[in-house]
């Protein structure tokens, strides 16, 4: 049934009888809805005819027939022999394969107010072999069943190909079940009867035998004296039914020519207190991932198929509810760290697998996420060399932290890493990771030996060379270590926090003209005390001089302030005031004792037009400081701070005003402002991500060890410009 053949068929025009009935079908006004509608008694008329073994069903609307229009608005063609249907819409002049319930005729589908002659109805019933008296509904049922048959044929082919792929999988090893019980499940228990005797016996769930125990305590953790496995004591009578946490185990097997399969199992153990010697084990295989020679994947999961309504293996990624128990959005299930069945690794016949280093890595690391491992090896093939060279900590840093290291193509691994054989041996001996390697690279570049214990201390404190470059031109790593250890012991601060304080102190010292090359200055006896004194010294400095320094360092600040007039706005309760010059910002910051006065970050952002400093005032007190705002070029508010860097509950009262200000600001912004806003938004997200990854916390008033990234995200009031990039284009 092609379109050309259908176009050449005779057009089914409306008969005189249909036109007469349509003219008699006078519409009435229906006021059941919000707008009046004209409702016909029937509204829809149909005709049917068979031509060349193809059924033609023509649809006419009463409003057209009443105007003597004999042409149908839609014709449905059905070829029952080839099980095909197709429709043609004469209004849009387009072919359609839509179901009748998806067209304008859907409202007549379940209502008996359409008209068709009995002869035409009988013709449709006979052609379709339908039992329905309503010809219109009979046409729809045929369409629905045809779609169902077509979809069934499609899924039958797909499901067959899936089943054939799954049938190629080898059987599980003979000792697989025992391995899952003894190795895969890591939670074990010793059950005992409560007694005041010092020495008694208990039943170990791992060795499955009575073992001697001494002074057991319910729920206490210990080790079995016989098998030495970690156990938890459970007193019979107090212990109820025990259901262990779900654990993950992985089985790797050869599956075809140069293909291997990774099978993921979920393991769990249920112990009923009344029969604690006979635990019930649950082993559920829920995912299978096939890897070819290039480590390309094809994933399957066990679940309920939407077509067959049966539980089976389905190709695709496993999805779970984003909010379990509430339904709604779905997300892809993550791959868990799990125990690896090691015996099968020897027999995997895949050339690429043998070059990944997975076998060697699985020997030293008990729990692994194989999927992430193979993804990382595919992206960074040099991981194999690191693993086979025994640099497991370095390999782990690369996989866990996605760290990037330099590794050129060279036969000598030390040279490939940018060091030499002597330093490579030290890296291996100390089980060094990414940070250890960075210090060795610095040592080689400066040609100055750094003791291994010093580098190990830097690694424990997670200090990279880049973190200490501000002082390494004056102090050696050993001196830095000793100084920070002493300052941490005296102040009680962490080393990480002390480095920030140290760096901030030296920057402030430069600003007040102190010689930071003097050891008395850069190696202050009491760092925290000297830092606080420097803050007071800077605060006491003349504001005009400070403003001149900022204008000199960041030219154009005063001009930018003058260009901010379009950001002014006011209503009956509040108003946004823009600073006329840098002096206004400094004066307000000093008055309110917040961070804008103590750091140059905001002025640097302002000079680059990343963000601006504005003032929120009460309309009845326009000259009195209330809140300071940091605002992006499109009106997005990054921070709102009042006296002493706080944010009180009264800011919520001004929220509606701030939203109103953001909305009216859109009309004033130019294309250049949106371009700046796109850049500002990107820089802000990058900064927050870095703060979160570094774990920067705030311990000021009202912020008890909170993550700075979370505080900034909570403060954020976006301007709602979803079309931001489009406006900037």
N, C-alpha and C positions, 0 to 999 in steps of 0.2 A: 504494500500500500504506500505508493509514493505520492508526493504532493502534486506532481503534474497530472497523474491519473485522476486524483480527486478534483482538481480544477476543471477537468473536461467533463465531469459528471453534470447531469441535469440539476439545475438549481431548484430547490423545493420552495416555491412561492406560496404565500398564504391564499387560501381559498376564499370565495365570496362568503361562505358560511362563517369563517373565522373573523372576517372583517365586520360582518353584521353583529356577531356576538360581542366583539370588542367595542363597537359603537354603543351597544346597549349596556355595556359595563361602565356605568357612570361612577366616577370616584367620589368618595366622601372625605371630608376633612377629619383627621384624627389628631386630637390634642393631648394624647397620653404622654407625649414626649415634650421636651423643652421647646421644640419648634413644631409648627403645624406641618402635617404631611398629608398627601393625597393617597388614599388607600383604595385600590380596585377590588371588586368582588373576586375576580380571579387574578388578573394581572399578567399571567403567563399562559401562552398557548403553544401547543406542540403538534408537529406532523412527523410521520415516519414513512420510509420507503426503502426497499431493497433494490440495489442496482449492482450488477456484476458481483453478487454474493457479498456485498458490503452494505451494512445498515446505515442509513442516513436519518438522523433525528434533528429536525429543525426547531429552533426556539424563537418565539415572537413575543414582544412586549406589547401590552394593551395600548400604551400611549402612542406607539408607532402605527399599530393596526388601525386605530381610530382615525388616523390621518391618511388612510388609504395607502400606507406603505406596505407592500407585499413581501419585500425582501426580509429574510430572517436576520436577527442580530447575531446568531451563533448557530453553527451546524456541527454536530458530533458525528464522526465517522467511526464505525466499528467493523473490524475484520475478525470475526470469531474464529475462523479457521487458523489464521496465523496469530491469533490472540494479541491484536494490536488495536489501539484506539487513538484518534487524533481529532482535535477540534479546530475550527477556524472562526475567528472573531471578525465580523464584517465592519465593525466600528473602527477597530484599530488596524484592520487589514493584516493581522498576524496569526500565524499558526500557534497552537497551544496544546500542551499535553497535560494541562491541569485537570484535577478532579472537579466534578460538578460542585462539590461543597466549597471549592476555593474560587468560584466564579461569582458573578452577580446574582446567579440563580439559587444561591445557597439558602435563601430565606424561604423558598418554595419546597425545599427538600422534604421537610417534615410537616408540611401543611397541605391539606387537601383542597387547595383553591387554584390549581392549574387545570387547564382543559386540554383533552385529547379525545378524538373520536374513538369509539369502541373498536373499530376495525384497525386503527393504527396501534392501539394498545395491544390487541391480540397479535398483531404482526411482531411487535417488539418481544412479547412473551414467547412467541414461537421461535423467533430467531435466537434469543438469548437462553431459551429453555428455562425461563424464570417462572417462579411460582407467585410472584408479587403482582397484585392487581394494579398497583400504582406504577405506570410505565416509567415515570420520572425516577422513582426510587429504584426500579429494576435496572435502569441505566447506571445509576450510581453504584449499586451493589456489584454490577459487572466490573466497573472500573476498579473498585476496591479489591475485589478478588483477583483481578488481573495484576494489579500492583503487588499483591501478596505473592502471587505465583512467580512473578518476575524477580521479586526480592529474594524469594526462597531459592530460585535457581542461582542467583548471584552468591548468596551466602553459602549455598551447598558447595560451590567451587572453592570459596575461600576457606570454609571449615575443613574441607578435604585436604587442602594444601597444608593447613596448620597441623592436622592429624598426622599426615605423612611425615612432616618434619619432626613431630614429637615421637613418632614410632621409631625413628632412627636412634633415639637416645639409648645408651647401654643400661643394663640393669645396675642397681645400686650394689656396692660391695657386700660380701657376705657378713663382714663384721661391722657394717655401718650402724645397725641398731645398737649394738653393744658400745660402739664408739660414742654415739650420741648420749647414751646413759652415763658413761664413765668420764667422757672428756667434754662433750658438747654442753651438757648441763653442769654448771660450776657450783650451784648451791647444794650443799650437803648438810646433813643434820646428825646429831647423836641424841637419841631418845632415851630417857632414863626415868625410873620411878623415884619420886621424892623420898629421901631418907636422910636421917641425921648422921648416919655413919659417914666417916671420912672417906673410906674406900668402898667403891661399889662398881658396878658394871653398867654399860649402856650399849644401845644398838646403833652402829654406824650405818647410815644409808648408803655410803659408797662401798665399804668393804663387805657390807651385808653380813656382819658378824658381831658378837658381843665383844666389847673391848673394855679394859679397866679405865675408870675415870676417878678423879679426885676433886672434891669441892666444886661440883658443877653448879652453875647458876642459870636459871631460865633465861633464854635469849642471849646469853653471853657468847662471844665468838672465841673460838680456840682452834686447836688442831687435833686430829685423831691420833692417838698414840701408836696406832698400828699402821695406817696407810699414809699418815702425815698430811692429809688433805685438810684444807680449812673447813671447819664445820661450825654450826650454831647449835647450842644446847637447847633441847626442848623437853620440859618436864611433862610427863604423861599426866593427864588430869587438868593441867593448865593449858596445854597446847590444843588448839582447835584444829580444824582442817587446814592444811597448809597448801597454798598454791604458789609455786615459785614464779618469779618474773619470767616473762618471755625472753628467751635468748636466741641468738642467730648463729647458725652454722652453715658453712659453705662446702660444697663438694664439687670438685673439678674433674671432668672426664673427657676423653676423646669422643668426638661425635662426627664421624665422616672424615673425608680426606682433608687434612690440614685445618680442621674445625674442632674446637673444643667448647664444651658447655659449662657454664657456671650455674650451679643449682643452689638456691637459697632456701633453707629450712628454718622454721620457727620451732623451738623446743620448749617444753614446759613439763613440770612434774606436779602431780596432785597426790598428797598423802592424807589419808583419813586417819585420825588419831586412834580409832578403834582397830585398825589393821595397818599399823605403821610399817610393818615388814613387807607389805605388798603395795608399793606405790603404783600409781597409774601414770603412764607416760603419754605425752601428746607430741607427735612429730608431724608437722604440716609443711609440705613443700609449696611455697607460694609464688616463686619466680624462677625463671630459667632464662639465661642470657647466652646466646650463641655468638662465638667470636670466630671470624675467619682469619686468614693468614695475615691480613693487614690490621687486625684488631678492630675491624668494623663489627658492629653489633646488630643483633636481631633479638628483641626481647619479648618474652611471653609471661603471662601471669595467670594464676588459677582464680577464676571468678565466675559469676553468673552472666551468661551471654544474653543480651537484650532481645535477640531474635528467637533462639531456641528455648529460652527460659530454663536452661539447665546449667549446672556448674561444670566448667570444662576449661581447657587451656586456651587462652586468647592472646593473639599477638597485640602488643602495645605495652605502654607503661602503666603500672599499677597506680590507681588514683584512690585517695582517701579523703574524707571530709576535712576541710580546713579547720572547722570548729566541731570536733566530735560531739555527738549528742544533739547538735542543733541543725544539722543538715546544711543546705545552702551550697556555698562555694566548695569546689573540690581542688585538691592540689596533688602533685605527684609525690608518692611515698619515697622518703629518703632511703638510702642504703645504709645499713647499720654495720658497726664493727662486729665481727663474728669470728668464731673458731674455725680454723682451716683443717680439713681432713688431709693429712700429709701423705698418706700412702699412695694415693692416686696420682700425685704430682709427677712421679717418676715416669709413668707410662703415657703421658700426654704427647701425642704425635702432631705437634704443631711447631714449625720452625721458629716462628716469631715468639711463641711463648718461651722457648728456651733462651731467647735473647732479652727477656724482660727482667730477669733477676728475681722473679717472684718466688721461685723455689727457695733460694738462699734467704730472702727477706722473711719468708714465712717461718723459717727455722728459728730466727732470733726474736720475732715479734709474734706473740701468741694470738692477739686479736688484730684483724685486718678488715679493711673495706676493699675487697678485690676490684670492684667496679671503678672506684676512684683511682686505685693503683694503676689499672690498665689505661685509664684515660690520661693520667699524668705521664706514664711511660710513652704513650703514643705522641704526646705533645713534647716531651723532653726525653729523648732516647738516651741521653747521657746518664740517666738514673741507674741503668744497668751497670755501668762501670763503677759508680759510687758504691752500689750494693755489693758487687763482687769484690771490691777492694776493701770491704769491711767498714765503710763510712756510713753506718746505719743511721746515726744521729743526723748527719747532714741530709741524707735521703729523706728522713722523717720530717725534717724542717721544710724541705721543698714540697712534700706532699701535704702536710698539715697547714702550713702557712702560705702556701703557693709562692714561696720565695724564689726569686730569680737569681741565678749565679752565672758567672762567666765560665764556660767550659768549651774550649776550642777543640777542634779535631786534631788530636796529637796522640802518638803512641805512648808518650810519657804522661801519666795521669797528673803528676805534680805540675808539669808544664801546662797541661790543659786547663788546670784550675788557676793558673797564674802564679803558682808558688814554685817550689822545687822539691826534690826527693826528701831532703832533710826536714822541711816543714810539713810535707805530706805524712811522714812518719810520726811527727808530733801530733798532727791532726787525728791520725788513726789511734795513737796511744791514748790520747785524752778523750776519745770518743766525741770529738768536737762537731758542732753543728755549724749553722750559717754564720753566727756571730763569731765563733772561734776562727772560722776561715777569713772573715773580714779583718780581724786583728792580725792574722798571719800575712795577709796581703799588704796591710799598712806597714808591718815590720819589714817586709821585703822592699817596699817602696822607699822607706826611710833608711834602710840598712842599719837599723838599731834593734838589737835583740830585746824582746819582751819576755819576761819569765812566764812559764806555763801556768804557775799558780795565779799570777796576775790576770792572765787572759781568762782562766777558769772563773775567777771572781767576777770579771766583767760579764761573762756569760750567765752566771747565776743572777746577777743584778739586771740582766738583759740590756746592757749598755753597749751600743755599737760605736765604732770610731766617730761616726758623724755626730753622735750626741755630745762628744767631748772636744770637738775641733775648736771650740771657742777658747779653750784654755791649753790645748796641747802644744802650742807654740812656746809656752812658758813653763810647763810642767810635764814631766815624764809620766807614763801610765802608772808606774809604781807609786810615785808621789801623789798622783790623783787618787789612787786607791786608798792610801794611808790617810790622806786628808778627809776624804768622804766618810771613811769608817769612823774617824774621830768625831767629826761633826754630827754624824748620825747617832753616835752613842751619847753625845752631850745634849742634843736637841730632841731626840726621840722621833725625828722625822725619818721617812724612808729615803733611801739614796736617790730614787727617781725624783722625789719632790725637792730634795736638796739641790739637784742639778738645775732645776728650773729656777730656784731661788738664787743660786750662784750666777747663772746667766743673766737674770733680771738685775741683780746687784751690779754686775760689771757694766751693763748697758746704762744704768742710771749714773754710775760713776763717770762714764764718758760724758754724759750730758752735763754734769756739773763741773767738768774740766779737771777731774782728778787723774793723775798719772796711773793708768791701770797696768803699766809695765813694771811697777814697783811691787816687789813680793809682799810687802806689808799690806798693800791694797788688794791685790788679786788673791792672796792667801790669808784672808782676814781671820783673826784668832777666833772670833765668835761671829760666824757667818749670819745667822738669823738676826742677831742684834744689830749688826752693821747694816743689814738689808733694811730693817725697819727705820734705822736712823737716816738712811739715804732717802727713803720715801718722804720723811718729814722735811728733809733738806730741799728736796725738789718741790714739795708743796709750798715751801716758804719763798721760793724764787719768784721774782717779779713776773706777773702775768704778761706784761707787754714784751719783756725779753723772751719769754717762752713762746709767745705768739710769733715774734720775729724769727726765732729759730725754726719753728714749724713752717713758716712761709718760705724761708730760705731752703729748707730741706725738701719741702713739697710745694714747689711754685704753683701759684694759681689757686690756692685754697680760698683766699678772699674773693676772687672772681667767681668761684663756684658757689660761694655763699650768696653772692648777689644774684646769681641766676636761679635761685631756688624759690623765687617769689610765687611761682605757680603752685607750690605745695602748701601755701597758706590757705586756711579755711576756718570758718567759725559758725557756730549756731548759738542758741540761747544758753547752753550750759558749758560748752568747751570751745577751745580754739587751738589750731595748730599754728605755732609761731616759728619762723625760720630765722636763724642767726644772720646778722648782717656782716659779721666778720669772725675770724677765728677767736678773737678776744672774748666774744660772747659765749662761745662754747666752753672755753677755759674757765671763765668766771662761774658759769652755771655748774660745771663739773666740780670745781673746788667748793662751791657753796653746798652741793649735794653730797660731796665726799664719795663719789663713785669712780669706777675704773676709767672713764673717759679722760680723767685728768692725769692718770698715772701711766698710761701706755700710749704708744704712737700708732697702734694698729688701726684705730678708727680714723686717724688723720691720713694714714697711708691709703686706706680704702676710699676715703673721701676724695683724695687727690686723683685716684684712678677711676672715680665715679662708680665704684662698686656699691657703696652705700653712703647715705647722708645722715647727719645728726640734726634732728628737729626737736622742738619743745612742745609738750602738751601742757596747756594751761587751763585753768577754770575761767570761764567768761567773766565772772564777777571779780576775779583777781588776776588780770592779764599780765601783771608785772612780777608775780610771785612764782617761784619755781615749783613745779608739781611733778611732772614726769619727763624724762629724757628718752627720746625714741631713736633707734637706729633703723633707717628705712632704705629699702632698695629702690632703684629708679622707677619701678612700676607701682610703688606704693606698698609693697610687701613689707610688713613690720617684722624685723628680726628680733629686737629686744625692746622691752619697756622697763625702765629702772627709775626708782625714786631715791630718796635719801639712803645713803650707806649701801647702795647697790641692791636694794630690796625691791620686791614686787608685792604690794599689799592687796587686800581683797577689793579695795575701792577701784582698781583698774577695770574690774568687771562692769562697773557702772558706766565706764566710758567706752566699752566695747562697741555698742551700737553706733556711737558717734564715729569711732574709728572706721567701722565698716562703711558708714555713709560717706566719710571722707575719701575712702579708697574708690568708691563707685564714681563720685563726681570727678575724681582726679583723672580717670580714664579719658574724659573728654578733652583734657588739657595736654595730654602727653603726645609727644611727637614720635616719629619713626625712630629717631636716634635714641630716644629714651627706652624704647622697647628693645633695641639692640643691646644697650647697656644692661637692661634687666635680664636678658637671656644669659649674658656672661656672668652677671652677679649671681643668678640662681645656680649656675654650674659650680662656681667657686664656693658658694655656701654649702652645697651638698658634699663637695669634696672635703671641705674643712670638717664637717660633722662626721663624715665617715672616718677620717683620720683620728679625730678625737675619740671616737668609739673604739677603733682598733687599738689605740694606745691606752685605753682605759682611764682617761684623765678624769679625776674626781674633784668636787668642790666641797670644802669644809667651812664655808663662811656662815654668816648668820642666816638661819632658815634652810641651809643646805648641809645636811649631815651625811657627808661622804657620798653625795649623789654624783652620778655620771654627768659631766658637763654637756655631752652630746644630747642626753635626754632633756636637760634643762633648756637648751637652745631650741630643741624641737617643740617643746611644750610652749615656749614663748612665741613661736612663729605664728604670724597672722598673714597668710597669703592673700594677695589681692584678688585672686580668682580669675586671673587672665589665662584661661585654658588655651586661648589662641595666641599665646605670647610669641612663639617662634614664627607663626604665620604673620603677625603684625610687624615683626622685626624684619621679615623677608623683603 
